[in-house]
């Protein structure tokens, strides 16, 4: 059975607080000012035990126009709304604004509670009920059950509890997620315990001992104890009204509007991408740079509106916007919010976040609009593709995708495998994925780099991989590049020889002068045998072509021992065989042993042996060399 939270809504003095006290016995007006003025200013909290023993949380939100932001603060995490209407007054202006807010916030489950029924005669009550149905005919409450009550006279309360119980059984269980998230709505200090906060756990799970991050400040704290409905618990789950006793943080370091999480999926942001709706009965629409009040979670911040893809969003219309915030927020994609005018403070619309940490957009760029439309549609496969395509990195990690989607690892892996079968993604490793369009981008980038290289160095067999790594290091790690190069070679896009990459159709073609230089170099190295030759000596054989031809021959018939000396590859391989045979027979070899075997100088022998050490054929042990293991 789902843990649910019930909220109240309705015009001032229509009996919300009295109704809750009648249902629960709990007084939710707790401050002296609230009791004196007879109206709710802050959020009030209670819990109700249903006939089937299920305990549900109740949030009593204020109804007065001045306290709308407190009302909105109580709505995140609420599953069922009791719209409270006085039988003597019917629907009032504040009732209508509450209905607008509830609709904009995506609340789906409603009950209409007619209060103070014993204070009116039957005919008036029936007229009020008829008017309610007529005014709500085009709203989400058109089919909501209506329960008649009088909390003072204890009439209708049992029927209301049964109706709540029946509706609660239809509300699905919330998705279980490891990462918990809570919007702080109250902060206070308890003598002997320290800082206590309350809020509805809107995602995941919190456990005693969890380390929490406070957003947007980034401060760290730990959970000492947890209470759910005044009962100590070891853990709290999504959907539960929760009180947390926190350690290592003072009351002054955390405030209403902050967000607590025990994971790394949140990030403070100065901008939000959103789909918004402008209410039909407002006197003005949304224009560029309009200053608005954004009510999200338990926080109110000011923001500037930037319509995307259109000049204005008129009354009754929907559209995409980017909100440029005046304070940082920490929210998630999918969160809903309300917008109120800067002045006068009236509700003008609301919306849903499509990207919680966007970059700044150009207003009429088509790919920006396409991306926002994908996010609006909410198709999970398309959202993954959109994330991988539009993130800055070429390769996306499984963790980043899970954090962005706010879904468990197992669920995301299943979707990734489906996209892989549809050839929309490429899997680089167990935890690394790349969009096929990004793959094409990096292929094109490497192709262009090679094209430039081939034109500049026509006799070189390809660009060294190390040089390519330096060109793409801001996009790819060396391991990621190696995996992509392997994939490209398997696909026949490029060819790789001796750690040099080239176009698949690239060939080194020598003219007759270059062919002569090639033969001269190889003959000179062959004649030199185990004695390395300086590169400049070989390059001098032909001032025009010598350097290019020598570079071409490296790793083919020539081996560079140092930046200065080269040797014939034939004699280098002979050196390897001689060294291995000698050491296998004798256990070790000295520089003098190698010099005698090759009839070369000490300097030549040292150049070759140090290169063998570098290539891990041998290792130096004091004044001898041994073979490297394996």
C-alpha positions as CSV (number, residue, x, y, z in Angstrom):
1,X,0.0,0.0,0.0
2,X,1.4,3.4,-1.0
3,X,2.5,6.0,1.5
4,X,0.4,9.0,0.7
5,X,0.2,12.6,1.8
6,X,-3.1,14.5,1.7
7,X,-3.2,18.3,1.3
8,X,-6.0,20.8,1.7
9,X,-6.9,23.7,-0.5
10,X,-9.6,26.3,-0.4
11,X,-10.6,29.9,0.3
12,X,-9.7,31.6,3.6
13,X,-12.0,30.6,6.5
14,X,-13.7,27.8,4.7
15,X,-12.9,25.4,7.5
16,X,-9.7,23.6,6.4
17,X,-8.0,23.6,9.8
18,X,-11.2,22.8,11.7
19,X,-11.8,19.9,9.3
20,X,-8.4,18.4,9.9
21,X,-8.8,18.8,13.7
22,X,-12.1,17.0,13.4
23,X,-10.5,14.1,11.4
24,X,-7.3,13.8,13.4
25,X,-7.7,15.6,16.7
26,X,-4.6,17.6,15.9
27,X,-4.5,21.4,15.9
28,X,-2.5,22.5,12.8
29,X,-2.6,26.3,13.7
30,X,0.3,26.3,16.1
31,X,1.6,29.9,16.3
32,X,0.1,32.6,18.6
33,X,-0.5,34.8,15.5
34,X,-2.4,32.0,13.7
35,X,-4.6,31.4,16.7
36,X,-5.2,35.1,17.3
37,X,-6.1,35.9,13.6
38,X,-8.0,32.7,13.0
39,X,-6.2,31.8,9.8
40,X,-3.3,29.6,8.8
41,X,-0.1,31.5,7.9
42,X,2.4,28.6,7.8
43,X,2.1,25.0,6.8
44,X,0.4,22.8,9.4
45,X,1.0,19.1,9.7
46,X,-1.0,16.2,11.0
47,X,-1.6,12.5,10.4
48,X,-4.8,10.5,10.0
49,X,-5.4,6.8,10.8
50,X,-7.8,5.4,8.2
51,X,-10.3,2.6,9.1
52,X,-7.9,0.0,7.6
53,X,-5.2,1.3,10.0
54,X,-3.2,2.9,7.2
55,X,-1.6,6.2,8.5
56,X,-1.5,9.0,6.0
57,X,0.1,12.5,6.4
58,X,-1.9,15.7,6.1
59,X,-0.6,19.1,5.1
60,X,-2.9,22.0,6.0
61,X,-1.9,24.8,3.6
62,X,-2.9,28.4,4.2
63,X,-5.7,29.9,2.1
64,X,-5.2,33.6,2.3
65,X,-4.0,35.3,-0.8
66,X,-0.9,36.7,1.0
67,X,0.2,33.2,1.9
68,X,0.0,31.6,-1.6
69,X,3.7,30.8,-1.6
70,X,3.2,28.9,1.7
71,X,0.4,27.0,0.1
72,X,2.5,26.1,-3.0
73,X,5.3,25.0,-0.6
74,X,3.0,22.4,0.9
75,X,2.1,20.8,-2.4
76,X,5.3,18.9,-3.5
77,X,4.9,15.2,-2.8
78,X,1.1,15.5,-2.2
79,X,-1.0,12.6,-3.6
80,X,-4.5,13.7,-2.8
81,X,-6.1,17.2,-2.4
82,X,-9.2,17.9,-0.4
83,X,-10.7,21.0,-1.9
84,X,-12.5,22.6,1.0
85,X,-15.6,24.7,0.2
86,X,-17.9,26.4,2.6
87,X,-21.5,25.3,2.0
88,X,-22.7,28.9,2.7
89,X,-20.3,30.6,0.3
90,X,-19.5,28.2,-2.5
91,X,-16.5,28.8,-4.8
92,X,-14.7,32.0,-4.1
93,X,-11.8,33.8,-5.9
94,X,-9.2,32.2,-3.8
95,X,-10.7,28.8,-4.5
96,X,-10.3,29.4,-8.2
97,X,-6.7,30.4,-7.8
98,X,-6.0,27.3,-5.8
99,X,-7.6,25.2,-8.5
100,X,-5.4,26.8,-11.1
101,X,-2.3,26.2,-9.0
102,X,-3.3,22.5,-8.4
103,X,-3.8,22.0,-12.1
104,X,-0.5,23.6,-13.0
105,X,1.3,21.5,-10.5
106,X,-0.1,18.3,-12.0
107,X,-2.1,17.1,-9.0
108,X,-4.3,14.2,-10.3
109,X,-6.4,13.0,-7.3
110,X,-9.0,15.3,-5.7
111,X,-12.0,15.2,-3.4
112,X,-14.4,18.1,-2.8
113,X,-15.3,18.5,0.8
114,X,-18.3,20.7,1.5
115,X,-17.9,22.1,5.0
116,X,-20.3,23.8,7.6
117,X,-23.2,21.9,6.1
118,X,-25.3,22.3,9.3
119,X,-25.2,26.1,9.0
120,X,-27.3,26.2,5.8
121,X,-30.7,24.9,4.7
122,X,-31.0,22.0,2.3
123,X,-32.1,24.2,-0.7
124,X,-29.1,26.5,-0.4
125,X,-26.8,23.6,0.0
126,X,-28.1,22.0,-3.2
127,X,-27.7,25.2,-5.1
128,X,-24.1,25.5,-3.9
129,X,-23.4,21.9,-5.0
130,X,-24.9,22.6,-8.4
131,X,-22.8,25.7,-8.8
132,X,-19.7,23.9,-7.8
133,X,-20.2,21.2,-10.4
134,X,-20.9,23.8,-13.0
135,X,-17.8,25.9,-12.3
136,X,-15.5,22.8,-12.1
137,X,-16.9,21.2,-15.3
138,X,-13.8,22.2,-17.3
139,X,-11.2,21.4,-14.6
140,X,-9.4,18.3,-13.3
141,X,-12.0,18.2,-10.5
142,X,-15.0,17.6,-12.8
143,X,-15.5,14.0,-11.6
144,X,-14.1,14.4,-8.1
145,X,-16.3,12.9,-5.4
146,X,-18.1,15.4,-3.2
147,X,-18.5,14.7,0.6
148,X,-20.8,16.8,2.8
149,X,-19.3,17.5,6.3
150,X,-19.7,19.6,9.4
151,X,-16.6,19.2,11.6
152,X,-18.1,21.0,14.6
153,X,-21.1,18.7,14.6
154,X,-19.0,15.6,13.7
155,X,-21.1,15.0,10.6
156,X,-19.7,13.3,7.5
157,X,-16.2,12.7,8.9
158,X,-16.5,8.9,8.9
159,X,-17.8,8.9,5.4
160,X,-14.9,11.2,4.4
161,X,-12.3,8.8,6.0
162,X,-13.8,5.9,4.0
163,X,-13.8,7.9,0.8
164,X,-10.1,8.8,1.4
165,X,-9.3,5.1,2.1
166,X,-11.0,4.0,-1.2
167,X,-9.2,6.6,-3.2
168,X,-5.8,5.9,-1.5
169,X,-6.0,2.3,-2.6
170,X,-6.0,3.4,-6.2
171,X,-2.9,5.5,-5.9
172,X,0.1,3.5,-7.2
173,X,3.2,2.9,-5.2
174,X,6.0,5.4,-5.8
175,X,9.0,4.3,-7.8
176,X,11.7,3.0,-5.4
177,X,14.9,5.0,-5.9
178,X,18.1,4.9,-3.8
179,X,18.8,8.6,-4.0
180,X,16.6,10.5,-1.6
181,X,15.5,14.2,-2.0
182,X,13.5,16.4,0.5
183,X,12.4,20.0,0.2
184,X,12.8,21.7,3.6
185,X,9.7,23.4,4.8
186,X,10.4,24.0,8.5
187,X,13.6,24.4,10.5
188,X,13.8,24.5,14.3
189,X,16.0,23.6,17.2
190,X,15.2,21.1,20.0
191,X,17.0,21.4,23.2
192,X,19.4,18.5,23.7
193,X,19.1,17.4,20.1
194,X,20.0,20.4,17.9
195,X,18.7,21.1,14.4
196,X,15.5,19.5,13.2
197,X,14.0,19.9,9.7
198,X,10.7,18.7,8.3
199,X,9.5,18.1,4.8
200,X,7.9,15.5,2.5
201,X,10.4,13.0,1.1
202,X,9.7,13.4,-2.6
203,X,12.3,10.9,-4.0
204,X,14.1,7.8,-2.8
205,X,15.0,6.8,0.7
206,X,16.7,8.4,3.7
207,X,18.4,6.2,6.4
208,X,19.7,7.0,9.9
209,X,23.5,7.8,9.4
210,X,23.1,9.0,5.8
211,X,25.4,11.8,4.9
212,X,23.3,14.6,3.3
213,X,24.2,17.6,1.1
214,X,22.3,20.8,1.6
215,X,21.6,22.6,-1.7
216,X,22.3,25.2,-2.9
217,X,24.9,25.9,-0.2
218,X,26.7,22.5,-0.6
219,X,27.1,22.1,3.2
220,X,27.3,18.6,4.6
221,X,25.4,17.0,7.5
222,X,24.3,13.6,8.8
223,X,21.0,12.2,9.9
224,X,21.0,11.4,13.6
225,X,17.4,10.3,13.9
226,X,14.2,10.1,11.7
227,X,10.6,10.5,12.7
228,X,7.6,9.7,10.5
229,X,4.3,10.7,12.0
230,X,5.9,11.2,15.4
231,X,7.3,7.7,15.4
232,X,11.1,7.0,15.4
233,X,12.2,5.1,12.2
234,X,15.4,3.7,10.9
235,X,14.5,4.9,7.4
236,X,12.0,7.0,5.5
237,X,10.6,6.4,2.1
238,X,9.3,8.5,-0.8
239,X,5.9,10.0,-0.1
240,X,6.3,10.2,3.7
241,X,6.1,13.3,5.8
242,X,9.5,13.3,7.6
243,X,11.3,15.0,10.4
244,X,15.1,14.7,10.5
245,X,17.4,15.5,13.4
246,X,20.7,16.6,11.8
247,X,24.2,16.7,13.1
248,X,27.1,19.1,12.4
249,X,24.8,21.9,11.2
250,X,23.2,24.8,13.0
251,X,19.7,26.1,12.6
252,X,21.2,29.2,10.9
253,X,23.0,27.1,8.2
254,X,19.8,25.6,6.7
255,X,16.6,27.2,5.9
256,X,13.2,26.6,4.3
257,X,13.5,26.2,0.6
258,X,16.8,24.3,0.8
259,X,17.0,20.8,-0.7
260,X,18.5,17.8,1.1
261,X,19.8,14.8,-0.8
262,X,22.0,11.7,0.0
263,X,23.2,11.3,-3.6
264,X,25.1,13.1,-6.3
265,X,22.3,13.7,-8.8
266,X,21.5,17.3,-7.9
267,X,23.4,20.4,-9.1
268,X,22.8,24.0,-8.3
269,X,21.8,26.0,-11.3
270,X,21.1,29.6,-12.4
271,X,18.9,28.6,-15.3
272,X,16.0,26.3,-16.1
273,X,14.5,25.1,-19.4
274,X,10.7,24.6,-19.1
275,X,7.4,24.1,-20.8
276,X,5.0,26.7,-19.4
277,X,1.3,27.5,-19.5
278,X,-0.1,31.0,-19.2
279,X,-3.5,31.1,-17.5
280,X,-6.5,32.1,-19.7
281,X,-7.8,34.9,-17.4
282,X,-4.6,36.9,-16.9
283,X,-4.4,40.4,-18.4
284,X,-1.0,39.9,-20.0
285,X,1.1,37.1,-21.5
286,X,4.8,36.2,-21.1
287,X,7.3,38.5,-22.8
288,X,11.1,38.6,-23.1
289,X,12.7,39.6,-19.8
290,X,9.5,39.7,-17.8
291,X,10.4,39.5,-14.1
292,X,8.4,36.7,-12.4
293,X,8.2,35.0,-9.0
294,X,8.9,31.3,-9.4
295,X,7.5,29.1,-6.7
296,X,9.1,25.7,-6.8
297,X,9.4,23.1,-4.0
298,X,9.4,25.2,-0.8
299,X,11.2,28.1,-2.3
300,X,10.3,31.4,-4.0
301,X,12.9,33.0,-6.3
302,X,12.8,35.8,-8.9
303,X,13.6,35.1,-12.5
304,X,13.6,36.6,-15.9
305,X,11.6,35.0,-18.7
306,X,13.2,34.2,-22.1
307,X,10.6,32.7,-24.5
308,X,12.1,30.1,-26.9
309,X,10.9,29.8,-30.4
310,X,8.3,32.6,-30.2
311,X,8.2,36.3,-29.3
312,X,5.5,36.0,-26.7
313,X,3.3,33.5,-24.9
314,X,-0.2,34.9,-24.7
315,X,-2.9,34.2,-22.1
316,X,-4.2,30.7,-22.5
317,X,-1.2,29.6,-24.5
318,X,1.7,27.2,-23.9
319,X,5.3,27.5,-24.9
320,X,9.0,26.9,-24.1
321,X,11.0,29.3,-21.9
322,X,14.3,29.6,-20.3
323,X,14.2,31.0,-16.8
324,X,17.2,33.1,-15.8
325,X,17.2,32.9,-12.0
326,X,18.3,35.6,-9.5
327,X,19.2,32.9,-7.0
328,X,20.5,29.4,-7.4
329,X,18.1,26.4,-7.2
330,X,18.7,22.7,-7.0
331,X,15.8,20.9,-8.8
332,X,15.2,18.0,-11.1
333,X,13.9,17.5,-14.6
334,X,10.2,16.9,-14.3
335,X,9.6,19.1,-11.2
336,X,6.6,21.5,-11.5
337,X,6.4,25.1,-10.5
338,X,4.1,28.1,-10.3
339,X,4.8,31.6,-11.7
340,X,3.3,34.7,-10.1
341,X,3.6,38.2,-11.4
342,X,6.2,40.4,-9.8
343,X,3.5,43.0,-9.2
344,X,0.6,42.7,-8.5
345,X,1.3,39.3,-6.9
346,X,-1.2,37.1,-8.8
347,X,-0.8,33.6,-10.3
348,X,-0.1,33.9,-14.0
349,X,0.9,30.4,-15.0
350,X,3.2,27.5,-14.3
351,X,5.1,24.7,-15.9
352,X,7.4,21.7,-15.8
353,X,11.2,21.6,-15.9
354,X,12.5,20.0,-19.0
355,X,16.2,20.6,-18.2
356,X,17.4,21.4,-14.7
357,X,20.9,22.4,-15.7
358,X,20.8,23.8,-19.2
359,X,23.2,26.0,-21.1
360,X,22.2,29.5,-22.4
361,X,20.2,29.2,-25.6
362,X,19.7,31.2,-28.7
363,X,16.0,31.9,-28.8
364,X,15.2,30.7,-32.4
365,X,17.6,27.9,-33.0
366,X,15.9,24.8,-34.4
367,X,18.0,22.2,-32.7
368,X,17.2,23.8,-29.3
369,X,13.5,23.6,-30.1
370,X,13.8,20.0,-31.2
371,X,15.6,19.0,-28.0
372,X,12.9,20.8,-25.9
373,X,10.1,19.0,-27.8
374,X,11.8,15.6,-27.1
375,X,12.0,16.4,-23.4
376,X,8.4,17.6,-23.4
377,X,7.2,14.3,-24.9
378,X,8.9,12.4,-22.1
379,X,9.6,9.2,-24.1
380,X,12.3,7.6,-22.0
381,X,14.3,6.2,-24.9
382,X,14.2,9.6,-26.7
383,X,15.3,11.3,-23.5
384,X,18.4,9.1,-23.3
385,X,19.2,9.8,-26.9
386,X,18.7,13.5,-26.4
387,X,20.9,13.5,-23.4
388,X,23.8,11.7,-25.1
389,X,23.4,13.8,-28.2
390,X,23.4,17.2,-26.5
391,X,25.7,16.7,-23.6
392,X,29.2,18.3,-24.0
393,X,31.0,15.0,-23.7
394,X,31.3,12.6,-26.6
395,X,30.9,9.5,-24.5
396,X,28.2,9.2,-21.8
397,X,28.6,7.1,-18.6
398,X,25.9,4.8,-17.2
399,X,26.0,6.8,-14.0
400,X,25.4,10.2,-15.7
401,X,22.5,8.7,-17.7
402,X,20.9,7.3,-14.5
403,X,21.3,10.6,-12.7
404,X,19.8,12.5,-15.6
405,X,16.9,10.1,-16.0
406,X,16.4,9.8,-12.3
407,X,15.9,6.0,-12.8
408,X,17.5,2.9,-11.3
409,X,20.5,1.4,-13.1
410,X,18.7,-1.8,-14.1
411,X,15.9,0.1,-15.8
412,X,18.3,2.3,-17.7
413,X,20.5,-0.6,-18.8
414,X,17.4,-2.3,-20.3
415,X,16.6,0.8,-22.4
416,X,20.2,1.2,-23.5
417,X,20.3,-2.4,-24.7
418,X,17.1,-1.7,-26.7
419,X,18.7,1.4,-28.3
420,X,21.8,-0.6,-29.0
421,X,19.7,-3.2,-30.9
422,X,18.1,-0.4,-32.9
423,X,21.6,0.8,-33.9
424,X,21.0,4.2,-32.3
425,X,23.8,3.8,-29.8
426,X,27.3,2.3,-29.7
427,X,28.6,0.6,-26.5
428,X,32.2,1.4,-25.8
429,X,32.5,-0.5,-22.5
430,X,30.2,-1.9,-19.8
431,X,29.5,1.6,-18.6
432,X,30.2,3.8,-21.6
433,X,27.8,4.7,-24.4
434,X,27.9,7.0,-27.4
435,X,25.1,8.3,-29.7
436,X,25.6,7.3,-33.3
437,X,25.5,11.0,-34.3
438,X,28.3,11.8,-31.9
439,X,30.2,8.8,-33.3
440,X,29.8,10.4,-36.8
441,X,31.0,13.7,-35.4
442,X,34.2,12.3,-33.9
443,X,34.8,10.2,-37.1
444,X,34.5,13.4,-39.2
445,X,36.8,15.3,-36.9
446,X,39.5,12.6,-37.1
447,X,39.0,12.3,-40.8
448,X,39.6,16.0,-41.3
449,X,42.7,15.9,-39.1
450,X,44.1,13.0,-41.1
451,X,43.3,14.8,-44.4
452,X,45.3,17.8,-43.3
453,X,48.1,15.6,-42.1
454,X,48.2,13.6,-45.3
455,X,48.5,16.8,-47.4
456,X,51.3,18.1,-45.3
457,X,53.2,14.8,-45.0
458,X,52.6,12.8,-48.2
459,X,55.3,10.3,-47.5
460,X,54.4,9.5,-43.9
461,X,52.2,6.4,-43.5
462,X,49.8,8.1,-41.1
463,X,49.4,10.4,-38.1
464,X,50.8,9.0,-34.9
465,X,48.1,8.0,-32.4
466,X,49.7,10.2,-29.7
467,X,49.2,13.2,-32.0
468,X,45.6,12.4,-32.5
469,X,45.1,12.0,-28.7
470,X,46.4,15.5,-28.2
471,X,43.8,16.8,-30.8
472,X,40.8,15.2,-29.1
473,X,41.9,15.2,-25.4
474,X,39.2,17.7,-24.5
475,X,36.5,15.3,-25.8
476,X,37.9,11.8,-25.2
477,X,40.2,10.0,-22.8
478,X,43.1,8.0,-24.4
479,X,41.3,4.7,-23.6
480,X,38.1,6.0,-25.2
481,X,40.0,7.1,-28.3
482,X,41.7,3.7,-28.6
483,X,38.3,1.9,-28.5
484,X,36.9,4.2,-31.1
485,X,39.9,3.8,-33.4
486,X,39.6,0.1,-33.1
487,X,35.9,0.4,-34.1
488,X,36.7,2.7,-37.0
489,X,39.4,0.3,-38.3
490,X,37.0,-2.7,-38.0
491,X,34.4,-0.7,-40.0
492,X,37.0,0.1,-42.7
493,X,36.9,3.8,-42.2
494,X,40.6,4.1,-41.2
495,X,43.7,1.9,-41.3
496,X,46.2,1.5,-38.4
497,X,49.8,0.5,-39.0
498,X,52.6,0.7,-36.4
499,X,50.6,3.1,-34.2
500,X,49.9,5.4,-37.1
501,X,46.4,6.1,-38.4
502,X,45.5,7.0,-42.0
503,X,42.5,7.1,-44.3
504,X,41.5,3.7,-45.4
505,X,42.5,4.4,-49.1
506,X,45.7,6.3,-48.3
507,X,48.9,5.0,-49.9
508,X,52.4,6.3,-49.9
509,X,53.6,6.8,-53.5
510,X,57.2,7.6,-54.3
511,X,58.4,9.4,-57.4
512,X,61.7,8.2,-59.0
513,X,63.8,10.6,-56.9
514,X,62.2,9.6,-53.6
515,X,62.6,5.9,-54.6
516,X,66.3,6.5,-55.2
517,X,66.7,8.1,-51.8
518,X,64.8,5.2,-50.1
519,X,67.2,2.7,-51.7
520,X,70.2,4.8,-50.7
521,X,69.1,5.0,-47.1
522,X,68.4,1.3,-46.8
523,X,71.7,0.4,-48.4
524,X,73.6,2.7,-46.1
525,X,71.9,1.3,-43.0
526,X,72.4,-2.3,-44.2
527,X,76.1,-1.6,-44.7
528,X,76.4,0.0,-41.3
529,X,75.0,-3.2,-39.6
530,X,74.9,-2.9,-35.8
531,X,76.3,0.6,-35.9
532,X,73.5,3.2,-35.7
533,X,73.7,6.2,-38.0
534,X,72.7,9.8,-37.3
535,X,69.5,10.9,-38.9
536,X,71.0,14.1,-40.3
537,X,73.6,12.0,-42.1
538,X,70.9,10.0,-43.9
539,X,68.8,13.1,-44.6
540,X,71.8,14.8,-46.2
541,X,71.7,12.1,-49.0
542,X,69.0,14.3,-50.6
543,X,68.4,17.8,-49.3
544,X,64.9,17.9,-50.8
545,X,63.5,14.4,-50.1
546,X,65.8,12.9,-47.4
547,X,63.9,13.9,-44.3
548,X,60.4,12.9,-45.7
549,X,61.7,9.5,-47.0
550,X,63.4,8.7,-43.7
551,X,60.3,9.5,-41.7
552,X,58.3,7.3,-44.1
553,X,60.7,4.3,-43.5
554,X,60.5,4.5,-39.7
555,X,58.8,1.4,-38.3
556,X,59.0,-0.2,-41.8
557,X,62.7,-0.7,-42.6
558,X,64.1,1.7,-40.1
559,X,64.0,1.9,-36.3
560,X,64.6,5.2,-34.4
561,X,66.7,4.4,-31.3
562,X,66.7,8.0,-30.2
563,X,65.7,11.3,-31.6
564,X,69.1,11.4,-33.2
565,X,70.1,7.8,-34.2
566,X,68.5,5.1,-36.3
567,X,69.3,1.5,-37.3
568,X,68.2,-0.9,-40.0
569,X,65.1,-2.8,-38.7
570,X,66.8,-6.0,-40.0
571,X,69.8,-5.5,-37.6
572,X,67.5,-4.3,-34.8
573,X,65.6,-7.6,-35.0
574,X,68.9,-9.5,-35.1
575,X,69.9,-7.7,-32.0
576,X,66.8,-8.9,-30.2
577,X,67.4,-12.5,-31.2
578,X,71.1,-12.4,-30.2
579,X,70.3,-10.9,-26.8
580,X,67.5,-13.3,-26.0
581,X,69.5,-16.4,-27.0
582,X,72.5,-15.2,-24.9
583,X,70.6,-14.4,-21.8
584,X,68.6,-17.6,-22.0
585,X,71.8,-19.6,-22.1
586,X,73.8,-17.5,-19.6
587,X,71.2,-15.9,-17.3
588,X,72.5,-12.3,-17.9
589,X,74.5,-10.2,-20.4
590,X,76.9,-7.3,-20.0
591,X,77.5,-4.5,-22.4
592,X,80.8,-6.0,-23.3
593,X,79.1,-9.3,-24.2
594,X,76.8,-7.6,-26.7
595,X,79.7,-5.5,-28.1
596,X,81.7,-8.6,-28.8
597,X,78.8,-10.5,-30.3
598,X,78.0,-7.6,-32.8
599,X,81.6,-6.4,-33.3
600,X,80.4,-2.9,-32.7
601,X,81.5,0.0,-30.6
602,X,80.6,0.6,-26.9
603,X,78.5,3.6,-27.9
604,X,76.6,1.7,-30.6
605,X,76.0,-1.2,-28.2
606,X,74.7,1.2,-25.5
607,X,72.3,2.8,-27.9
608,X,70.8,-0.5,-28.9
609,X,70.6,-2.0,-25.4
610,X,69.0,1.1,-23.9
611,X,66.4,1.0,-26.6
612,X,65.8,-2.7,-25.7
613,X,65.3,-1.6,-22.1
614,X,62.8,1.1,-23.2
615,X,60.9,-1.5,-25.2
616,X,60.9,-3.9,-22.2
617,X,62.8,-6.6,-24.0
618,X,65.4,-6.4,-21.3
619,X,65.9,-4.8,-17.9
620,X,69.1,-3.4,-16.4
621,X,70.2,-5.0,-13.2
622,X,73.4,-3.1,-12.0
623,X,75.9,-3.7,-14.8
624,X,74.1,-6.6,-16.5
625,X,70.8,-7.1,-18.4
626,X,68.2,-9.7,-17.9
627,X,65.1,-10.6,-19.9
628,X,61.8,-9.0,-18.8
629,X,59.4,-11.6,-17.5
630,X,56.7,-12.6,-19.9
